[in-house]
Amino acid sequence: MDAVTNKTLEKLKYDLVRAGLVQYETIEQAEEIANAQNINIGQALINSGVITEETILKFLEEKLHIPYVNLDDYTLDKNCLKLVNFSDAKRYRIIPLFKIEDTLTVAMADPLDLFAIDKIIETAECSIEPVISSESSIYKKIDEYYKSDIIVGEIFTDEQTDYDWREELHSEDLSDNHIQKIIRAILKQAILENIHEVTFQREDNGFEVNFKKQGESFNKGNIPQVLTSSFVAKLKTLAELDPSVSEVPQLGKLNFKVDDITVIASISTFPTIMGERIFLKIYKPPQRLNEIIKTEKSITAIKSALLKPGIILVCGSPLSGKTHVIYSLLIEAAQKDKNKNIMTLESIAKYDLENVNQCELNENIGFNMDKASRFIEFQSPDIIYLEGIKTKESFEYFSNLVFDNKTIIMEFLANNMEDLRNKMSFSDFETLKSIISCMIFIHSKDSIEVFETETVQKYLA
């Protein structure tokens, strides 16, 4: 992730001092804060309370002779939205307002960002006339006007089960939304067939669409070569990824509705010698604990484990629903005691959970599991959920947090109980086994077994 900057204020920061609006020392402090928090210097000045956003905007208007536009009650020309895609609008804090002949007027939070202007000129194929607007108002307008474009749309499942997404592919739809409709059709077929993993992989004849179920992949057709670039760009835009980047992996998520229920899909792109491979994983909304755990005894055991130090281990095979169960545990813990500090370390937050401090790792800026684990203890968490712990050092570190009165929720991959027992027989897991307060094993959607401390110790001994 690039550092968040404002080139305009970087160039004019000392003019603020000369104009008597801020002190020189204040500028230096703001720069330190901006670097530490990955925000721009203007935001640092505003957050510190030494200057208002309105004062900065008026200063820039007078200094640059670029008009300021208040976007709060402004109505944009929607026809101009296609000239600046969603990713560029968010990335450069820019939104198109109107176009007269060959000139597009755009609102910018950073009007001296020449790279952004050049990029928009290239994509819009017209000249640009910038005006100044506040960063917050631009983001608000982006969310308002691009909303229909960044949400895939609604999927209804009360139709035939033999639905085939290729009917949409071969339709005579020539609208700008045709690619988006194809994406929605693929998702719809995946939902109807109870598929949780979809891959898009480049082949000689286009983009191959594969559904994965129980470890086996099934080809469901191909997106023709002529549409692959548009398809990838639209899919990335919907997932709030950068469609211009293909050389490095990206991770994002997609929001769509199924029968009025919001569903999340994580999107992972990865460069290969054939081109990008895209992996999509669908997560259904979490349920309440009593909806997935059937016996009162098991629910009582889980609730008891959430109230005391120890490790709650959630086990199962791939696609068994481990994350689904863990989110139910987090919802239960958050509703039980709203004063508890519940934190998560995840690659992607699948759903926003109330009263849970969810944290997404970001390898692009070096914020990985190792760094997060070193700093999370300073946040004084009571309950921590960790996604995908794999190293001995990580297991040992988080196991030791139990002795500091923390409750740790971990997931562990095991195809069946025998597989779990074999994996846990390694000496690396001796400490972990001794502090498991509760183990949940997902055999299937309708078969979830809960083990209390004594049973776990006997079974894994």
MARLOVEX-58347 format. One record per residue (C-alpha): x, y, z. Coordinates in Angstrom, 1 decimal, padded with zeros to 4 digits. Each point is the difference from the previous one (the first is absolute). Layout:
BEGIN
@xx: X&yy: Y&zz: Z $
...
This chain:
BEGIN
@xx: 000.0&yy: 000.0&zz: 000.0 $
@xx: 001.3&yy: 003.4&zz: -000.9 $
@xx: 000.6&yy: 002.6&zz: 002.6 $
@xx: -003.0&yy: 002.4&zz: 000.3 $
@xx: 001.3&yy: 003.4&zz: -001.1 $
@xx: -001.3&yy: 003.4&zz: -001.1 $
@xx: 002.4&yy: 001.4&zz: -002.5 $
@xx: -001.7&yy: 003.4&zz: 000.1 $
@xx: 000.5&yy: 000.5&zz: 003.7 $
@xx: 003.5&yy: -001.4&zz: -000.1 $
@xx: 000.9&yy: 002.7&zz: -002.4 $
@xx: -001.8&yy: 002.8&zz: 001.8 $
@xx: 000.4&yy: -001.1&zz: 003.7 $
@xx: 002.5&yy: 002.9&zz: 000.7 $
@xx: -002.4&yy: 002.5&zz: -001.6 $
@xx: -002.4&yy: -000.9&zz: 002.8 $
@xx: 002.7&yy: 001.2&zz: 002.4 $
@xx: 000.7&yy: 003.2&zz: -002.0 $
@xx: -003.8&yy: 000.7&zz: 000.0 $
@xx: 000.0&yy: -000.3&zz: 003.8 $
@xx: -002.5&yy: -002.9&zz: 000.0 $
@xx: 002.3&yy: -002.5&zz: 001.8 $
@xx: 003.4&yy: 000.0&zz: 001.7 $
@xx: 003.1&yy: -001.5&zz: -001.5 $
@xx: 000.3&yy: -002.4&zz: 002.9 $
@xx: -003.6&yy: -001.1&zz: -000.7 $
@xx: 000.9&yy: -000.9&zz: -003.6 $
@xx: 002.9&yy: -002.2&zz: 001.2 $
@xx: -002.2&yy: -001.8&zz: 002.6 $
@xx: -002.7&yy: -000.5&zz: -002.6 $
@xx: 002.5&yy: -001.6&zz: -002.4 $
@xx: 001.1&yy: -002.5&zz: 002.7 $
@xx: -003.6&yy: -000.8&zz: 000.8 $
@xx: -000.8&yy: -000.4&zz: -003.7 $
@xx: 002.9&yy: -002.4&zz: -000.5 $
@xx: -000.9&yy: -002.1&zz: 003.1 $
@xx: -003.7&yy: -000.3&zz: -000.8 $
@xx: 000.3&yy: -000.2&zz: -003.9 $
@xx: -002.2&yy: 003.1&zz: -000.5 $
@xx: 000.7&yy: 003.2&zz: -001.9 $
@xx: 001.4&yy: 003.1&zz: 001.7 $
@xx: -003.3&yy: 001.9&zz: -000.5 $
@xx: -002.0&yy: -002.7&zz: 001.8 $
@xx: 002.6&yy: 000.0&zz: 002.8 $
@xx: -000.3&yy: 003.8&zz: 000.5 $
@xx: -003.9&yy: -000.3&zz: 000.0 $
@xx: 000.1&yy: -002.9&zz: 002.4 $
@xx: 002.2&yy: 001.9&zz: 002.4 $
@xx: -002.5&yy: 002.8&zz: 000.2 $
@xx: 002.5&yy: 002.8&zz: -000.9 $
@xx: -001.8&yy: 000.8&zz: -003.3 $
@xx: -003.4&yy: -000.8&zz: -001.5 $
@xx: -000.6&yy: -001.7&zz: -003.3 $
@xx: -002.0&yy: 003.1&zz: -001.2 $
@xx: 003.0&yy: 002.3&zz: 000.7 $
@xx: 002.4&yy: -002.3&zz: -001.9 $
@xx: -002.4&yy: -000.2&zz: -003.0 $
@xx: -000.5&yy: 003.8&zz: -000.1 $
@xx: 003.8&yy: 000.5&zz: 000.2 $
@xx: 000.6&yy: -002.4&zz: -002.9 $
@xx: -002.8&yy: 001.7&zz: -002.1 $
@xx: 001.7&yy: 003.4&zz: 000.5 $
@xx: 003.6&yy: -001.3&zz: -000.4 $
@xx: -000.6&yy: -002.1&zz: -003.1 $
@xx: -002.8&yy: 002.0&zz: -001.6 $
@xx: -001.9&yy: -003.2&zz: -000.3 $
@xx: -003.7&yy: 000.2&zz: 001.0 $
@xx: -001.3&yy: -001.8&zz: 003.0 $
@xx: -003.2&yy: -002.0&zz: -000.4 $
@xx: -002.2&yy: -001.2&zz: 002.9 $
@xx: -001.2&yy: -003.5&zz: -001.0 $
@xx: -002.5&yy: -000.4&zz: 002.8 $
@xx: -003.0&yy: 001.0&zz: -002.1 $
@xx: 001.6&yy: -000.4&zz: -003.4 $
@xx: -001.6&yy: -002.1&zz: -002.7 $
@xx: 002.5&yy: -001.7&zz: -002.3 $
@xx: -000.6&yy: -000.8&zz: -003.7 $
@xx: -000.2&yy: -003.8&zz: 000.2 $
@xx: 001.0&yy: -000.4&zz: -003.6 $
@xx: 003.5&yy: 001.2&zz: 001.0 $
@xx: 000.5&yy: -002.9&zz: 002.4 $
@xx: 001.1&yy: -002.4&zz: -002.7 $
@xx: 002.9&yy: 002.4&zz: -000.8 $
@xx: 001.6&yy: -000.7&zz: 003.4 $
@xx: -000.3&yy: -003.6&zz: 001.4 $
@xx: -000.7&yy: -000.7&zz: 003.6 $
@xx: 003.6&yy: -001.1&zz: 000.9 $
@xx: 001.6&yy: 003.1&zz: -001.4 $
@xx: -002.6&yy: 002.2&zz: 001.7 $
@xx: 000.8&yy: -001.5&zz: 003.4 $
@xx: 003.7&yy: -000.2&zz: -000.6 $
@xx: 000.5&yy: 003.6&zz: -001.1 $
@xx: -002.9&yy: 001.5&zz: 002.1 $
@xx: -001.6&yy: 001.4&zz: -003.1 $
@xx: -003.5&yy: 000.0&zz: -001.4 $
@xx: -001.4&yy: 001.3&zz: -003.4 $
@xx: -002.5&yy: 002.8&zz: 000.2 $
@xx: -001.0&yy: 001.0&zz: -003.6 $
@xx: 001.4&yy: 000.1&zz: -003.5 $
@xx: -000.3&yy: 003.0&zz: -002.4 $
@xx: 001.2&yy: -000.8&zz: -003.6 $
@xx: 003.5&yy: -001.6&zz: 000.5 $
@xx: 000.6&yy: 001.1&zz: 003.6 $
@xx: -000.9&yy: -002.1&zz: 003.0 $
@xx: -000.3&yy: 001.9&zz: 003.3 $
@xx: 001.1&yy: -002.1&zz: 003.0 $
@xx: 000.0&yy: 000.5&zz: 003.7 $
@xx: 003.3&yy: -000.8&zz: 001.6 $
@xx: 001.3&yy: 000.0&zz: 003.6 $
@xx: 003.5&yy: 000.3&zz: -001.4 $
@xx: -000.1&yy: 002.3&zz: -003.2 $
@xx: 003.8&yy: 000.0&zz: -000.4 $
@xx: 000.2&yy: -003.8&zz: -000.3 $
@xx: 001.2&yy: 000.1&zz: -003.6 $
@xx: 000.3&yy: -003.8&zz: -000.2 $
@xx: -003.7&yy: -000.3&zz: 000.8 $
@xx: -000.9&yy: 002.7&zz: -002.6 $
@xx: 002.0&yy: -001.8&zz: -002.7 $
@xx: -001.6&yy: -003.3&zz: 000.9 $
@xx: -003.5&yy: 001.4&zz: -000.3 $
@xx: 000.9&yy: 001.8&zz: -003.3 $
@xx: 001.2&yy: -003.3&zz: -001.3 $
@xx: -003.1&yy: -002.0&zz: 000.9 $
@xx: -002.6&yy: 002.7&zz: -000.6 $
@xx: 001.7&yy: 001.1&zz: -003.3 $
@xx: -000.8&yy: 003.7&zz: 000.6 $
@xx: 001.5&yy: 003.0&zz: 001.8 $
@xx: -000.5&yy: 000.5&zz: 003.7 $
@xx: -001.1&yy: 003.0&zz: 002.0 $
@xx: 000.5&yy: -000.5&zz: 003.7 $
@xx: -001.9&yy: 001.6&zz: 002.9 $
@xx: 000.8&yy: -000.4&zz: 003.7 $
@xx: -002.3&yy: -002.0&zz: 002.3 $
@xx: 000.4&yy: -001.5&zz: 003.4 $
@xx: 001.3&yy: -003.6&zz: 000.1 $
@xx: -002.9&yy: -001.2&zz: 002.2 $
@xx: -002.6&yy: 001.5&zz: -002.4 $
@xx: 001.7&yy: -001.6&zz: -003.0 $
@xx: 000.0&yy: -003.5&zz: 001.7 $
@xx: -003.7&yy: 000.6&zz: 001.0 $
@xx: -000.9&yy: 000.7&zz: -003.7 $
@xx: 002.0&yy: -002.9&zz: -001.2 $
@xx: -001.9&yy: -002.4&zz: 002.3 $
@xx: -003.3&yy: 001.7&zz: -001.0 $
@xx: 000.4&yy: 000.1&zz: -003.8 $
@xx: 002.1&yy: -003.2&zz: -000.6 $
@xx: -002.2&yy: -002.1&zz: 002.3 $
@xx: -001.9&yy: -001.7&zz: -002.7 $
@xx: 003.3&yy: -000.8&zz: -001.8 $
@xx: 001.9&yy: -001.4&zz: 003.0 $
@xx: -002.7&yy: -002.3&zz: 001.2 $
@xx: -000.5&yy: -003.0&zz: -002.3 $
@xx: -003.8&yy: 000.0&zz: 000.4 $
@xx: -002.7&yy: -002.2&zz: 001.4 $
@xx: -000.2&yy: -003.7&zz: -000.7 $
@xx: -003.3&yy: -001.9&zz: 000.4 $
@xx: 000.1&yy: -003.8&zz: 000.5 $
@xx: -003.7&yy: -000.8&zz: -000.5 $
@xx: 000.6&yy: -001.1&zz: -003.6 $
@xx: 001.0&yy: -003.2&zz: -001.7 $
@xx: 002.9&yy: -001.9&zz: 001.4 $
@xx: 001.4&yy: -000.7&zz: -003.4 $
@xx: 001.0&yy: 003.6&zz: -000.5 $
@xx: 003.0&yy: 000.6&zz: -002.3 $
@xx: 001.9&yy: 003.3&zz: 000.2 $
@xx: 001.0&yy: -000.4&zz: -003.7 $
@xx: -003.5&yy: 001.1&zz: -001.0 $
@xx: 000.9&yy: 003.4&zz: 001.2 $
@xx: 003.4&yy: -000.2&zz: -001.8 $
@xx: -001.7&yy: -000.7&zz: -003.3 $
@xx: -002.8&yy: 002.5&zz: 000.4 $
@xx: -000.2&yy: 003.0&zz: -002.4 $
@xx: 000.5&yy: 002.5&zz: 002.8 $
@xx: 002.1&yy: 002.8&zz: -001.3 $
@xx: -000.3&yy: 002.2&zz: 003.1 $
@xx: 002.9&yy: 001.2&zz: 002.2 $
@xx: -001.2&yy: -002.4&zz: 002.7 $
@xx: 000.3&yy: -003.1&zz: -002.0 $
@xx: 003.2&yy: -001.2&zz: 001.6 $
@xx: -001.4&yy: 000.7&zz: 003.5 $
@xx: -003.1&yy: -002.1&zz: -001.0 $
@xx: 002.4&yy: -002.8&zz: -001.0 $
@xx: 001.7&yy: 000.1&zz: 003.4 $
@xx: -003.3&yy: 000.0&zz: 001.8 $
@xx: -001.1&yy: -003.0&zz: -002.1 $
@xx: 003.1&yy: -002.0&zz: 000.9 $
@xx: -000.6&yy: 000.8&zz: 003.7 $
@xx: -003.6&yy: -001.0&zz: -000.3 $
@xx: 000.8&yy: -003.4&zz: -001.4 $
@xx: 002.6&yy: -000.5&zz: 002.7 $
@xx: -002.6&yy: 000.8&zz: 002.7 $
@xx: -002.6&yy: -002.3&zz: -001.6 $
@xx: 002.5&yy: -002.9&zz: -000.1 $
@xx: 001.2&yy: 000.8&zz: 003.5 $
@xx: 003.5&yy: 000.8&zz: -001.2 $
@xx: 002.4&yy: 001.9&zz: 002.3 $
@xx: 003.1&yy: 000.3&zz: -002.2 $
@xx: 000.2&yy: 001.2&zz: -003.6 $
@xx: 003.2&yy: 000.5&zz: -002.0 $
@xx: 000.6&yy: 001.9&zz: -003.2 $
@xx: 003.1&yy: -001.1&zz: -001.9 $
@xx: 001.4&yy: 001.1&zz: -003.4 $
@xx: 000.2&yy: -002.6&zz: -002.7 $
@xx: 000.6&yy: 000.2&zz: -003.7 $
@xx: -003.7&yy: 000.3&zz: -000.7 $
@xx: -000.7&yy: 002.7&zz: 002.6 $
@xx: -000.8&yy: 000.0&zz: 003.7 $
@xx: -000.9&yy: -003.4&zz: 001.4 $
@xx: -002.7&yy: 000.0&zz: 002.7 $
@xx: 000.3&yy: -002.8&zz: 002.6 $
@xx: -002.2&yy: -000.9&zz: 002.9 $
@xx: 001.7&yy: -001.9&zz: 002.8 $
@xx: -002.0&yy: -002.4&zz: 002.2 $
@xx: 001.4&yy: -002.6&zz: 002.5 $
@xx: 003.5&yy: 000.5&zz: -001.4 $
@xx: -000.9&yy: -000.6&zz: -003.6 $
@xx: -000.2&yy: 002.7&zz: -002.7 $
@xx: -002.7&yy: 000.1&zz: -002.7 $
@xx: 000.3&yy: 002.1&zz: -003.1 $
@xx: -003.1&yy: 002.1&zz: -000.5 $
@xx: 000.9&yy: 001.7&zz: -003.3 $
@xx: 002.3&yy: 002.7&zz: -001.3 $
@xx: 000.0&yy: 003.7&zz: -000.3 $
@xx: 001.1&yy: 000.8&zz: -003.6 $
@xx: 003.4&yy: 001.6&zz: -000.4 $
@xx: -001.5&yy: 003.2&zz: -001.4 $
@xx: -001.8&yy: 000.6&zz: 003.4 $
@xx: 002.7&yy: -001.1&zz: 002.5 $
@xx: 001.6&yy: 003.4&zz: 000.5 $
@xx: -003.4&yy: 001.7&zz: 000.5 $
@xx: -001.0&yy: -002.9&zz: 002.3 $
@xx: 003.1&yy: 000.3&zz: 002.2 $
@xx: -000.2&yy: 003.8&zz: 000.2 $
@xx: -003.7&yy: -000.1&zz: 001.0 $
@xx: 000.5&yy: -002.8&zz: 002.6 $
@xx: 003.0&yy: 001.9&zz: 001.5 $
@xx: -002.0&yy: 003.2&zz: 000.1 $
@xx: -002.9&yy: -001.7&zz: 001.7 $
@xx: 002.5&yy: -001.4&zz: 002.6 $
@xx: 001.6&yy: 003.5&zz: 000.4 $
@xx: 003.3&yy: -001.2&zz: -001.4 $
@xx: 002.2&yy: 001.8&zz: -002.5 $
@xx: -000.8&yy: -001.2&zz: -003.5 $
@xx: 003.2&yy: 001.5&zz: -001.4 $
@xx: 002.2&yy: -002.3&zz: 002.2 $
@xx: 000.6&yy: -003.6&zz: -001.1 $
@xx: 003.6&yy: -000.6&zz: 001.0 $
@xx: -000.5&yy: -000.5&zz: 003.7 $
@xx: -002.7&yy: -001.9&zz: 002.0 $
@xx: -003.1&yy: 002.0&zz: 001.2 $
@xx: -002.6&yy: -000.9&zz: 002.6 $
@xx: -003.4&yy: 001.5&zz: 000.3 $
@xx: -003.6&yy: -000.8&zz: 000.5 $
@xx: -003.3&yy: 000.1&zz: -001.8 $
@xx: -003.5&yy: 000.8&zz: 001.3 $
@xx: -003.1&yy: -001.3&zz: -001.5 $
@xx: -003.5&yy: -000.9&zz: 001.1 $
@xx: -001.7&yy: -003.4&zz: -000.1 $
@xx: -003.7&yy: 000.1&zz: 000.7 $
@xx: 000.4&yy: 003.3&zz: 001.9 $
@xx: 002.9&yy: -001.4&zz: 002.1 $
@xx: 003.4&yy: 001.6&zz: -000.5 $
@xx: 002.7&yy: -002.5&zz: -000.9 $
@xx: 003.8&yy: 000.5&zz: 000.0 $
@xx: 002.5&yy: -001.5&zz: -002.3 $
@xx: 003.8&yy: 000.4&zz: 000.4 $
@xx: 001.9&yy: 000.6&zz: -003.3 $
@xx: 003.6&yy: -001.0&zz: -000.3 $
@xx: 002.0&yy: 000.8&zz: -003.2 $
@xx: 003.3&yy: -001.6&zz: -000.8 $
@xx: 002.4&yy: 000.5&zz: -002.9 $
@xx: 001.0&yy: -003.1&zz: -002.1 $
@xx: 001.9&yy: -000.3&zz: -003.2 $
@xx: -003.3&yy: -000.5&zz: -001.8 $
@xx: -001.5&yy: 003.1&zz: 001.6 $
@xx: -001.9&yy: 000.7&zz: 003.2 $
@xx: -001.8&yy: -002.8&zz: 001.8 $
@xx: -002.9&yy: 001.2&zz: 002.1 $
@xx: -001.4&yy: -002.0&zz: 003.0 $
@xx: -003.3&yy: 000.8&zz: 001.5 $
@xx: -001.3&yy: -001.4&zz: 003.3 $
@xx: -003.6&yy: 000.6&zz: 001.1 $
@xx: -000.9&yy: 000.4&zz: 003.7 $
@xx: -003.6&yy: -000.2&zz: 001.1 $
@xx: -001.2&yy: 002.3&zz: 002.8 $
@xx: 000.8&yy: -001.3&zz: 003.6 $
@xx: -002.8&yy: -001.4&zz: 002.1 $
@xx: -000.7&yy: 000.1&zz: 003.7 $
@xx: 001.7&yy: -002.7&zz: 002.0 $
@xx: -003.2&yy: -001.8&zz: 000.9 $
@xx: -000.8&yy: -000.3&zz: -003.7 $
@xx: 003.0&yy: -002.1&zz: -000.7 $
@xx: 000.7&yy: -001.8&zz: 003.3 $
@xx: -003.0&yy: -002.2&zz: 000.7 $
@xx: 000.5&yy: -001.2&zz: 003.7 $
@xx: -000.3&yy: 002.2&zz: 003.0 $
@xx: 003.0&yy: -001.8&zz: 001.6 $
@xx: 002.2&yy: 000.9&zz: -002.9 $
@xx: -001.1&yy: 003.7&zz: 000.0 $
@xx: 000.6&yy: 000.2&zz: 003.8 $
@xx: 003.6&yy: -001.4&zz: -000.5 $
@xx: 000.8&yy: 002.5&zz: -002.7 $
@xx: -001.4&yy: 003.0&zz: 002.0 $
@xx: 002.0&yy: -001.1&zz: 003.0 $
@xx: 003.2&yy: -000.2&zz: -002.1 $
@xx: -000.6&yy: 003.5&zz: -001.3 $
@xx: 000.0&yy: 001.3&zz: 003.6 $
@xx: 003.4&yy: -001.4&zz: 001.1 $
@xx: 003.6&yy: -000.1&zz: -001.2 $
@xx: 000.8&yy: -002.8&zz: -002.4 $
@xx: -000.1&yy: -001.0&zz: -003.7 $
@xx: -003.2&yy: -000.7&zz: -001.8 $
@xx: 001.1&yy: -002.2&zz: -002.9 $
@xx: -002.4&yy: -000.2&zz: -003.0 $
@xx: 000.9&yy: -003.0&zz: -002.3 $
@xx: -001.2&yy: -001.3&zz: -003.2 $
@xx: 000.8&yy: -000.8&zz: -003.7 $
@xx: 000.3&yy: 002.7&zz: -002.7 $
@xx: -003.3&yy: 001.6&zz: -000.7 $
@xx: -001.6&yy: -001.6&zz: 003.1 $
@xx: -001.1&yy: 003.4&zz: 001.4 $
@xx: 002.7&yy: 000.8&zz: 002.6 $
@xx: -000.1&yy: 003.7&zz: -000.7 $
@xx: -003.9&yy: -000.1&zz: 000.2 $
@xx: 000.1&yy: -001.6&zz: 003.4 $
@xx: 002.8&yy: 002.3&zz: 001.3 $
@xx: -002.1&yy: 003.1&zz: -001.0 $
@xx: -002.9&yy: -001.4&zz: 001.9 $
@xx: 002.3&yy: -000.3&zz: 003.0 $
@xx: 001.1&yy: 003.6&zz: -000.3 $
@xx: -003.6&yy: 001.2&zz: -000.3 $
@xx: -000.8&yy: -002.0&zz: 003.2 $
@xx: 003.0&yy: 001.5&zz: 001.9 $
@xx: -000.8&yy: 003.5&zz: -001.2 $
@xx: -003.6&yy: -000.2&zz: 001.1 $
@xx: 000.8&yy: -001.6&zz: 003.3 $
@xx: 002.3&yy: 002.7&zz: 001.2 $
@xx: 000.2&yy: 003.3&zz: -002.0 $
@xx: 002.8&yy: 001.2&zz: 002.3 $
@xx: 002.4&yy: -002.7&zz: -001.2 $
@xx: 002.7&yy: 000.8&zz: -002.5 $
@xx: -000.5&yy: -002.6&zz: -002.7 $
@xx: 002.6&yy: 000.2&zz: -002.9 $
@xx: 000.6&yy: -001.9&zz: -003.2 $
@xx: 003.0&yy: -000.4&zz: -002.3 $
@xx: -001.3&yy: -001.0&zz: -003.4 $
@xx: 001.0&yy: 000.2&zz: -003.7 $
@xx: -003.4&yy: 001.3&zz: -000.8 $
@xx: -002.8&yy: 000.9&zz: 002.4 $
@xx: -002.9&yy: -002.1&zz: -001.4 $
@xx: -002.7&yy: 001.9&zz: 001.8 $
@xx: -000.1&yy: 003.1&zz: 002.2 $
@xx: -000.7&yy: -001.1&zz: 003.5 $
@xx: -001.4&yy: 002.3&zz: 002.6 $
@xx: 002.2&yy: 000.7&zz: 003.1 $
@xx: 002.9&yy: -002.0&zz: -001.6 $
@xx: 003.3&yy: 001.7&zz: -001.0 $
@xx: 000.7&yy: -001.7&zz: -003.3 $
@xx: 003.4&yy: 000.4&zz: -001.4 $
@xx: 001.0&yy: -000.8&zz: -003.6 $
@xx: 003.6&yy: -000.9&zz: -000.7 $
@xx: 001.7&yy: 001.8&zz: -002.9 $
@xx: 003.2&yy: -001.6&zz: -001.4 $
@xx: 000.5&yy: 002.9&zz: -002.4 $
@xx: 001.0&yy: 002.3&zz: 002.8 $
@xx: 001.7&yy: -002.7&zz: 002.1 $
@xx: -002.9&yy: -000.4&zz: 002.4 $
@xx: 000.0&yy: -003.8&zz: 000.2 $
@xx: -000.9&yy: -002.5&zz: 002.7 $
@xx: 003.5&yy: 000.3&zz: 001.6 $
@xx: -000.2&yy: 003.8&zz: 000.4 $
@xx: -003.7&yy: -000.1&zz: 001.1 $
@xx: 000.8&yy: -002.6&zz: 002.6 $
@xx: 002.8&yy: 002.1&zz: 001.5 $
@xx: -002.2&yy: 003.1&zz: 000.4 $
@xx: -003.5&yy: -001.4&zz: 000.8 $
@xx: 000.9&yy: -000.6&zz: 003.6 $
@xx: 000.4&yy: 003.7&zz: 000.5 $
@xx: -003.7&yy: 000.4&zz: -000.8 $
@xx: -000.8&yy: -002.1&zz: 003.1 $
@xx: -002.5&yy: -002.4&zz: -001.7 $
@xx: -002.1&yy: -002.4&zz: 002.0 $
@xx: -000.9&yy: -002.3&zz: -002.9 $
@xx: 002.1&yy: -000.4&zz: -003.2 $
@xx: -001.0&yy: -001.9&zz: -003.2 $
@xx: 002.9&yy: -001.0&zz: -002.2 $
@xx: -000.4&yy: -001.1&zz: -003.6 $
@xx: 002.3&yy: -002.5&zz: -001.4 $
@xx: 002.8&yy: -000.5&zz: 002.6 $
@xx: 002.6&yy: -002.2&zz: -001.6 $
@xx: 003.4&yy: 000.5&zz: 001.6 $
@xx: 001.3&yy: -001.6&zz: 003.3 $
@xx: 001.1&yy: 003.5&zz: 001.2 $
@xx: -003.5&yy: 001.4&zz: -000.5 $
@xx: -001.6&yy: -003.0&zz: 001.8 $
@xx: 002.3&yy: 000.5&zz: 002.9 $
@xx: -000.4&yy: 003.7&zz: 000.2 $
@xx: -003.8&yy: 000.0&zz: 000.0 $
@xx: -000.1&yy: -003.0&zz: 002.3 $
@xx: 002.1&yy: 002.0&zz: 002.5 $
@xx: -002.6&yy: 002.7&zz: -000.1 $
@xx: -002.4&yy: -002.4&zz: 001.8 $
@xx: 002.3&yy: 000.4&zz: 003.1 $
@xx: -000.8&yy: 003.7&zz: -000.2 $
@xx: -003.7&yy: -000.7&zz: 000.4 $
@xx: -000.9&yy: 000.2&zz: -003.7 $
@xx: -002.5&yy: -002.1&zz: -001.9 $
@xx: 001.3&yy: -001.1&zz: -003.4 $
@xx: -002.2&yy: -001.3&zz: -002.8 $
@xx: 002.0&yy: -002.0&zz: -002.6 $
@xx: -001.0&yy: -002.1&zz: -003.0 $
@xx: 001.8&yy: -003.2&zz: -000.8 $
@xx: -000.2&yy: -002.0&zz: -003.2 $
@xx: -000.8&yy: -003.7&zz: 000.4 $
@xx: -002.0&yy: -002.2&zz: -002.3 $
@xx: -001.3&yy: -002.3&zz: 002.7 $
@xx: 000.6&yy: -000.8&zz: 003.7 $
@xx: 002.8&yy: -002.5&zz: -000.8 $
@xx: 001.7&yy: 002.6&zz: -002.2 $
@xx: -000.2&yy: 002.5&zz: 002.9 $
@xx: 001.4&yy: -002.5&zz: 002.5 $
@xx: 003.0&yy: -000.8&zz: -002.3 $
@xx: 000.8&yy: 003.7&zz: -000.6 $
@xx: -000.3&yy: 000.8&zz: 003.7 $
@xx: 002.5&yy: -002.9&zz: 000.8 $
@xx: 002.9&yy: 002.2&zz: -001.0 $
@xx: 002.0&yy: 001.5&zz: 002.9 $
@xx: -000.6&yy: 003.5&zz: -001.4 $
@xx: -003.6&yy: -000.1&zz: 001.3 $
@xx: 000.7&yy: -001.2&zz: 003.6 $
@xx: -000.5&yy: 003.5&zz: 001.5 $
@xx: -003.0&yy: 000.7&zz: -002.2 $
@xx: -001.7&yy: -003.2&zz: 001.0 $
@xx: 000.4&yy: 000.6&zz: 003.7 $
@xx: -001.9&yy: 003.3&zz: -000.1 $
@xx: -002.9&yy: -000.8&zz: -002.3 $
@xx: -003.1&yy: 000.9&zz: 002.0 $
@xx: -002.5&yy: -001.1&zz: -002.7 $
@xx: 000.2&yy: -001.7&zz: -003.4 $
@xx: -002.6&yy: 000.2&zz: -002.7 $
@xx: 000.3&yy: -002.6&zz: -002.8 $
@xx: -002.1&yy: 000.6&zz: -003.1 $
@xx: -000.7&yy: -003.4&zz: -001.7 $
@xx: -002.7&yy: 001.5&zz: -002.2 $
@xx: -002.5&yy: 002.8&zz: -000.1 $
@xx: -002.4&yy: -002.1&zz: 002.1 $
@xx: 002.6&yy: -001.7&zz: 002.2 $
@xx: 002.1&yy: 002.2&zz: 002.3 $
@xx: 001.6&yy: -001.6&zz: 003.1 $
@xx: 001.1&yy: 002.0&zz: 003.0 $
@xx: 002.6&yy: -001.3&zz: 002.5 $
@xx: 000.7&yy: 001.5&zz: 003.4 $
@xx: 003.5&yy: 000.2&zz: 001.5 $
@xx: 000.1&yy: -003.4&zz: 001.7 $
@xx: -001.3&yy: -001.8&zz: -003.1 $
@xx: 002.5&yy: 001.8&zz: -002.3 $
@xx: 003.0&yy: -000.9&zz: 002.2 $
@xx: -001.0&yy: -003.7&zz: 000.1 $
@xx: -000.7&yy: -000.2&zz: -003.8 $
@xx: 003.2&yy: 001.8&zz: -001.1 $
@xx: 002.3&yy: -001.6&zz: 002.6 $
